[in-house]
Amino acid sequence: MERLFQASVDEVGKLIGLGKSELSILEDADVAADELLVSEYEKYLERKYNPEVPAVLARHNLMGVPIQERYGGRGARQLVESLFLERLGQTGLGVITFVDVHLCLGSLAVQDWGTQEQKERYLPGAAKGDVVFAYGLTEPEAGSDPASLRTTYVKDGDGYRLSGSKYLISNGSIATNLIAFARPADGKGVTAFVVDTSDKGFSVDMRLEEKIGLFTSDTSLLTLDDVHVDREDLLGEEGKGLSLAYAALLNGRIGIGSGCLGVMEDCLNQVRERTTSRVQHGKEIARHQLIQRHVAFIESNLEACRWLDYRAALKKDEYEKDLRNLALRADADRLSAVAKYMSSRSAFESADRAVQCFGGFGYSIMSPVAKHFLDSRVARIYEGTDEIMELKIASSVLGREFEAYR
Ligand SMILES: Cc1cc2nc3c(=O)[nH]c(=O)nc-3n(C[C@H](O)[C@H](O)[C@H](O)COP(=O)(O)OP(=O)(O)OC[C@H]3O[C@@H](n4cnc5c(N)ncnc54)[C@H](O)[C@@H]3O)c2cc1C
């Protein structure tokens, strides 16, 4: 299907002033998205994880888009990464979830906060696809309130031993490395670690396949049973793990917002194709004014959310140059929450309206828009629910003393 609502690479390049190597990332993303469409659809119908995703991305050198070139990545700034995820997002949020976790929550956490030795150890592999990251913050008893997490660590010689459960972890059963958050068994503060998933004591308890959507993305329940990690596997400073977790989510939320733009674009393309060919009451249904209202909704929301997402990305690029600047971080954090909140809601409502335009066929699991309807719902839950985003955005306006979610 011709993608009418996605600006051509040339057009984007002119508008935003992208360089040649940046444009080539978007070109590669378009090719990879085309290659992934069929396997994504087939695996969605089978309700199974799609193993083609890392393979295709690695083949097109897209596993390390924001990783610096000196570590084998493509060195993309956040804005380009967002444009890349927007293009991939047309294949659906299954692909986006894989990439967002591997890159925004995993690789960038190591790149931004890791030691030189950690960067050299993990990033070249991540850029090639030999290293795949998962991000383990959520636990059975700690979701919206990560400060209440119960995974613990104790000192063990020159390293540590970690014990606990991590719930609803994307890439959990396929990752080579987990960014795991834990608290000292006998003290306060949360610390981040890079755990090797092949280590003794790490196990995948269950692949969570009974989801209402997002079948092509792996989601797992993990157990850490006295897993030994070396001192060198501690990520960032001891006791500063939550700050690192939130910094990673700042990246992740922009990425989810970008992926949702792609979902809206695909909804628009699908709706255009269907409504200009389906005839009822003697004319194409696209000629009925109430159908045009759905088209107008999706298009206006897409354009509005684009600006929010690009603006958050530009602010993140500014912050990236000065990672210790707390005012910049707060600004980028606010904008990434706004972008994720608006884009995820718009993507879900766009998919709902697309289902409506498709009529009875839209309600079939076989229709492409039903996949977006089922998949996009999760974007209003993971990486911060709607409610947590609302509270976060409100307190960024009202001031920290009005924070309602701590
Ligand atoms: C498919 C999928 C993939 C995921 N991938 C990952 C992953 O890779 N890594 C990871 O760490 N986590 C992951 N998650 C977990 C996700 O981030 C959590 O589900 C989410 O943060 C919400 O936590 P919870 O499910 O425990 O809900 P709860 O925190 O129990 O919230 C339930 C409801 O209460 C509301 N609520 C809670 N506290 C407040 C408050 N103070 N004020 C108002 N309302 C409130 C919430 O908004 C929500 O509506 C994933 C989840 C899913 C579904």
The ligand as a MOL file (V3000), in Angstrom:
LIG
                    3D

  0  0  0     0  0            999 V3000
M  V30 BEGIN CTAB
M  V30 COUNTS 53 58 0 0 0
M  V30 BEGIN ATOM
M  V30 1 C 2.6640 -5.2570 27.6990 0
M  V30 2 C 3.3830 -4.5620 28.8170 0
M  V30 3 C 4.7620 -4.4160 28.7510 0
M  V30 4 C 5.4640 -3.8380 29.8320 0
M  V30 5 N 6.8360 -3.7260 29.7570 0
M  V30 6 C 7.5210 -3.3190 30.8720 0
M  V30 7 C 8.9520 -3.3570 30.8780 0
M  V30 8 O 9.6010 -3.6940 29.8910 0
M  V30 9 N 9.5970 -3.0110 32.0320 0
M  V30 10 C 8.9230 -2.6250 33.1670 0
M  V30 11 O 9.5660 -2.3400 34.1660 0
M  V30 12 N 7.5610 -2.5750 33.1620 0
M  V30 13 C 6.8440 -2.9190 32.0640 0
M  V30 14 N 5.4690 -2.9110 32.0630 0
M  V30 15 C 4.7770 -2.5330 33.3010 0
M  V30 16 C 4.0910 -1.1750 33.2430 0
M  V30 17 O 5.0440 -0.1520 33.2310 0
M  V30 18 C 3.1200 -1.1080 34.4320 0
M  V30 19 O 2.0390 -1.9930 34.1410 0
M  V30 20 C 2.6020 0.2980 34.6900 0
M  V30 21 O 3.6290 1.1280 35.1650 0
M  V30 22 C 1.4390 0.3230 35.7000 0
M  V30 23 O 1.7500 -0.4110 36.8410 0
M  V30 24 P 0.7220 -1.5410 37.3460 0
M  V30 25 O 0.3890 -2.4130 36.1980 0
M  V30 26 O 1.2840 -2.1600 38.5470 0
M  V30 27 O -0.5960 -0.7570 37.7060 0
M  V30 28 P -0.9100 -0.0480 39.1190 0
M  V30 29 O 0.2590 0.7720 39.5220 0
M  V30 30 O -1.4440 -1.0410 40.0510 0
M  V30 31 O -2.0680 0.9550 38.6760 0
M  V30 32 C -3.4320 0.5590 38.4970 0
M  V30 33 C -4.2460 1.8090 38.2260 0
M  V30 34 O -4.1420 2.7020 39.3440 0
M  V30 35 C -3.6930 3.9700 38.8800 0
M  V30 36 N -2.8620 4.5990 39.9070 0
M  V30 37 C -1.8060 4.0850 40.5780 0
M  V30 38 N -1.2830 4.9830 41.4120 0
M  V30 39 C -2.0130 6.1150 41.2590 0
M  V30 40 C -1.9700 7.4140 41.8190 0
M  V30 41 N -1.0430 7.7810 42.7290 0
M  V30 42 N -2.9100 8.3170 41.4280 0
M  V30 43 C -3.8340 7.9910 40.4980 0
M  V30 44 N -3.9240 6.7890 39.9270 0
M  V30 45 C -3.0180 5.8570 40.2940 0
M  V30 46 C -2.9130 3.6870 37.6160 0
M  V30 47 O -2.8250 4.8170 36.7930 0
M  V30 48 C -3.7650 2.5780 37.0090 0
M  V30 49 O -4.8430 3.1380 36.3250 0
M  V30 50 C 4.7480 -3.3990 30.9790 0
M  V30 51 C 3.3390 -3.5120 31.0180 0
M  V30 52 C 2.6690 -4.0930 29.9620 0
M  V30 53 C 1.1640 -4.2210 30.0440 0
M  V30 END ATOM
M  V30 BEGIN BOND
M  V30 1 1 1 2
M  V30 2 1 2 3
M  V30 3 2 2 52
M  V30 4 2 3 4
M  V30 5 1 4 5
M  V30 6 1 4 50
M  V30 7 2 5 6
M  V30 8 1 6 7
M  V30 9 1 6 13
M  V30 10 2 7 8
M  V30 11 1 7 9
M  V30 12 1 9 10
M  V30 13 2 10 11
M  V30 14 1 10 12
M  V30 15 2 12 13
M  V30 16 1 13 14
M  V30 17 1 14 15
M  V30 18 1 14 50
M  V30 19 1 15 16
M  V30 20 1 16 17
M  V30 21 1 16 18
M  V30 22 1 18 19
M  V30 23 1 18 20
M  V30 24 1 20 21
M  V30 25 1 20 22
M  V30 26 1 22 23
M  V30 27 1 23 24
M  V30 28 2 24 25
M  V30 29 1 24 26
M  V30 30 1 24 27
M  V30 31 1 27 28
M  V30 32 2 28 29
M  V30 33 1 28 30
M  V30 34 1 28 31
M  V30 35 1 31 32
M  V30 36 1 32 33
M  V30 37 1 33 34
M  V30 38 1 33 48
M  V30 39 1 34 35
M  V30 40 1 35 36
M  V30 41 1 35 46
M  V30 42 1 36 37
M  V30 43 1 36 45
M  V30 44 2 37 38
M  V30 45 1 38 39
M  V30 46 1 39 40
M  V30 47 2 39 45
M  V30 48 1 40 41
M  V30 49 2 40 42
M  V30 50 1 42 43
M  V30 51 2 43 44
M  V30 52 1 44 45
M  V30 53 1 46 47
M  V30 54 1 46 48
M  V30 55 1 48 49
M  V30 56 2 50 51
M  V30 57 1 51 52
M  V30 58 1 52 53
M  V30 END BOND
M  V30 END CTAB
M  END
